[in-house]
């Protein structure tokens, strides 16, 4: 809340992705969340931080993600949240890079706690939200087309 952010992922149209990336590059948004599906095509100079919310299974993916901060001799930080289950993949990345990546722990954070399943929105509910949003988008597009026909003096939409 309170942070201008945008997202880029495979379910967004190319136009939506382009607008989000342009807004990020122009500084109109401060946070850009991207999946690996589209992240490889992103080139942003002056990127100061990359946050990995999961550990990639392939070391090259980690190197590619984190390397976004080091373009043209630039310096930046990459932070990766590593669960106990991902520790093996993280060590594999370190071996591939030939270096140990520093670990930091957060004081007071319960590392033994399990994620609550209540955080996951059920699939049926997510689908219903997407369908409702698409129906709203179609209704807005129809209303816009109707306004255009009406304002141009036409007799209405062809059906």
Secondary structure, DSSP 8 states (H G I E B T S, - for coil): --S-EEEE-TTS-HHHHHHHHHHHHHTS-SEEEE-HHHHTT---TT--EEEESS--SSHHHHHHHHGGGGGGG---EEEE---GGGHHHHHHHHHHHTS-------TT--TT----GGGS--HHHHHHHHHHHHHHHHHHHHHHHHHHHHHTT------
